[in-house]
Amino acid sequence: MLDTSDLRLEFCETGTVERRVDIPGDVHHKVVPYIIVAQAWEGHYELTAGAEAARLAPGECFLTPPGLPLAIRHFADPGTGIMRFRWAHLKVTVLGGLDLASLIRLPLRAPRAWSIEIGRIIADLHRVRAGADLAGAARANVLAFDLITRLIELSPPVEHPLLRGDAERWWRVLRYIRKNLCEPPSVGQLADVAHLSRSAFHTGFMHVMGVTPRRFVEQQRVKAAAERLRVPGGGSIAEVASHFGYHNAFHFSRSFKRVLGVSPREYRVSRPW
């Protein structure tokens, strides 16, 4: 159903922190657009994520999907007053259009044996990323996907139309969209790829993806253009617009703001998260 090029690491940050916690239960409230994986090996976490809550023992990891309201409480080791923890923030997409987190059900607490392995991977990934040359960047990529593999293995799949036995036509459509973002396909062309009539395709696509085909294609074009804008030397805004098939910068800017909420110029000078 999927091949190696279908899974993409869009974003990865790691950190290792040692700090004194003067107020037990010091709480951070946040809603973030990425997966959080965190482990305290001295001190511990208590947290709520949406309707779930957990108190973790030292050494245990918590895993949270994007978009949930989080309240993360930090507790130091009572003997030292210090909390030591490591974390990774990840965003992974499938065929450029689906967040991996929407296809799996991350457990809030990882079992202890899994936590030890996940913590080791995060520590290795953080160390390699700190001074990565080309070989180090390749090694960091391997470690990041090793971490992603552990999360998938630990998480049961959700009920999703793209995970059913008859989903191959929709994977085929998503691959076709991804390969033709510079010359966006029409609904008729996509219906032909799916071997469906236009009306049946439109209804089926809405059921699977939750948006119309035209809206989905627009989202993918804008996201690809946004990625190009973030790359040094990726071209001017007008050049990026032309590359992705927009006839002028005005239409590109209007579409960009409709999808991402900011203009291409504002996006280019801002940090994405």
Secondary structure as UniProt FT lines:
FT   HELIX           4..6
FT   STRAND          7..20
FT   TURN            24..25
FT   STRAND          26..30
FT   STRAND          35..42
FT   STRAND          44..49
FT   TURN            50..51
FT   STRAND          52..55
FT   TURN            58..59
FT   STRAND          61..64
FT   TURN            66..67
FT   STRAND          70..75
FT   TURN            78..80
FT   STRAND          82..94
FT   TURN            95..97
FT   STRAND          98..99
FT   HELIX           100..102
FT   HELIX           112..130
FT   HELIX           134..154
FT   HELIX           161..163
FT   TURN            165..166
FT   HELIX           168..179
FT   TURN            180..182
FT   HELIX           187..194
FT   HELIX           198..209
FT   HELIX           213..230
FT   TURN            232..233
FT   HELIX           237..243
FT   TURN            244..245
FT   HELIX           249..260
FT   HELIX           264..269
//
